[in-house]
Amino acid sequence: MSDPRQHIMPVYRPPEEAFVRGEGVRLFTEDGTGYLDFIAGIAVSSLGHTHPQLVEALKAQAGKLWHTSNMLRVPAGEELADKICARTFADRVFFTNSGTEAVECALKTARKYHWANGDPERIEIVTFTGAFHGRSLGAINAGGNPKYLEGFGPAMPGFRQIEFGDHDALDAAVTDKTAAVFVEPVQGEGGVRAIPEHCLTGLRELCDARGALLIYDEVQCGMGRTGQLFAHEWAADAAPDIMCVAKGVGSGFPFGACLTTEATGIVMQPGSHGSTYGGNPLAMAVGNVVWDIISDPGFLENVRRVSGTVEQALKSLADSHPGKVQGVTGKGLLTGLRLTDAPKPVQTGCRDRQLLVGVAGNNVLRLAPPLVITDTDVREATGIIDESLSAWEPGAEA
Ligand SMILES: *Cc1c(COP(=O)(O)O)cnc(C)c1O
């Protein structure tokens, strides 16, 4: 029998199971087996699967209008941009289909800003090791991960990467050639690492002092995931000039956005940038509902509360498996266990027990559950992780 996957470009290696239905925090296979989903399509399904209000919004829009392109007005997009700008640092929004496209818009806006302000030499984008910004050519150059760059031609000029947490290197790297410092307030793929809050404030001060812009990639850590609407809001006086969002903003419907201040975004004028699908009526119908639910202070309060439950449970797992778990990492519901060896076998062990989790960096078992999990879900998940850790022999598998 031929492999049903044979014509899929094999850049991913998914496990055997195929899921055909989702409800809340659970995914189901064809035969009805339920799995607890603690990765949510990598921090995407923020309101869980088939949330009734989102299903209703999408169905209603599907019967009205799907697409016009941005050559015509999209009223629901104007409405969502208004809400975003009323609640955040931002004054302007460009809607995209993905996180990578939000990143491209951010990089282009940063360079154009300096160009328009008579400083065309300021093109450098400074990033940190462990960064992940997507898979376009611009995004892999910003991410700087040699594994993702290999084979795709020469490294692009204008990107400079320094060691995560190296303040001296940062101080030396931000010069009169720097367009922007570009960071994830909580690194996702790089190993679920949070930048300390006072460092974000320091980064803002440094950028101001040197005339560089500050860009946050909150594609993974934003939209309520850490218990604030955006992760940088934990830090005082650390608002960016530009911010990329995606993943959780659509809770499974693909869209993203690049947010900017007035002073920065003003350089993007007719013809500067574009997207055929970005912010189309289907995405905006869903996006408005997701925004209304997650930006509610009571919703975020509950994320912080359940994050506390998760943190407690993970700490006790770390205590009970000292030779296997080095510690707990991350922030809020973008969290994980730093293991003493590669995390894949533990991920597989969890899946064999009907729990889906992720991995990140070299040794992190990553959790990014829907933001609507309950304490009962947390107990079930951590019970399964506990069993999987017990069954795991570090170093035993390749
Ligand atoms: C996932 C991710 C991206 C890329 O988003 P896509 O929607 O896959 O293009 C960019 N930055 C961060 C921090 C991400 O986690």
The ligand as a MOL file (V3000), in Angstrom:
LIG
                    3D

  0  0  0     0  0            999 V3000
M  V30 BEGIN CTAB
M  V30 COUNTS 15 15 0 0 0
M  V30 BEGIN ATOM
M  V30 1 C 5.5710 30.8220 14.5910 0
M  V30 2 C 6.4120 32.0430 14.7130 0
M  V30 3 C 6.6760 32.8720 13.6010 0
M  V30 4 C 6.2250 32.5040 12.2060 0
M  V30 5 O 4.8460 32.4750 12.1000 0
M  V30 6 P 4.1570 31.6760 10.8680 0
M  V30 7 O 2.7050 31.9320 11.0550 0
M  V30 8 O 4.5760 30.2630 10.9760 0
M  V30 9 O 4.6710 32.3120 9.6310 0
M  V30 10 C 7.3800 34.0340 13.8060 0
M  V30 11 N 7.8200 34.3710 15.0270 0
M  V30 12 C 7.5870 33.6160 16.1270 0
M  V30 13 C 8.0700 34.0670 17.4470 0
M  V30 14 C 6.8910 32.4170 15.9940 0
M  V30 15 O 6.6910 31.6450 17.0670 0
M  V30 END ATOM
M  V30 BEGIN BOND
M  V30 1 1 1 2
M  V30 2 1 2 3
M  V30 3 2 2 14
M  V30 4 1 3 4
M  V30 5 2 3 10
M  V30 6 1 4 5
M  V30 7 1 5 6
M  V30 8 2 6 7
M  V30 9 1 6 8
M  V30 10 1 6 9
M  V30 11 1 10 11
M  V30 12 2 11 12
M  V30 13 1 12 13
M  V30 14 1 12 14
M  V30 15 1 14 15
M  V30 END BOND
M  V30 END CTAB
M  END
